[in-house]
Amino acid sequence: MRRTIPAAVRDGHGSPGAEAAGRGEQRTERLRTEFPFELPRGYVDESGSLHRTGVMRLATARDELIPLRDDRVRENSAYLSVVLISRVLVRLGTIEDIHPGIVEDLFASDLAFLQDFYRRINAEGHTRAAVTCPSCQESFAVDLAGGGRLGES
């Protein structure tokens, strides 16, 4: 799913194409809908292979509504995040058919990472997080989608 949005709207400046329209042109850029990530621990499949990298896409209204009809979610509301995450994961390592069973088998730290990642890209619109160095107490931002792990260069 690829969508375009005028740069002026994407950047929060005025109406669609307001700046470009004054010049007789309309500049559009692609809306980023997929975000790569690297799990803290990784998913171990049935054959013992470790899958740490993946791609999550932006959620649609349907992605958030359909799980509410799922019997597992009706019985246990905590299961909502499992179904929701399984719907928006495009790829996990070499696995492209992501289903709730795979998400159930993630380590708790990886599920927590994906839940936070989901919130960041869908509610906040970015994958940056503010962090503070434990040694020097300097604050800076890191991109969680960058693929690197905290503390690595």
Number of C-alpha atoms within 10 A of each C-alpha: 7 8 9 11 16 18 22 19 14 16 9 9 12 12 13 18 20 18 16 15 12 9 9 9 11 15 14 16 12 12 13 16 14 17 20 18 22 22 24 18 15 20 21 15 13 7 6 8 12 15 18 18 18 21 17 23 20 18 20 11 7 9 16 16 11 12 19 16 9 13 11 14 16 13 9 9 12 11 18 18 20 22 23 22 23 21 22 20 25 19 18 23 16 12 13 12 12 16 16 16 11 16 21 14 13 18 16 12 13 19 20 15 18 22 15 13 22 25 16 16 21 16 11 11 12 17 21 17 12 9 13 11 10 8 6 7 9 9 10 11 11 14 15 21 21 13 14 15 14 11 6 5 5
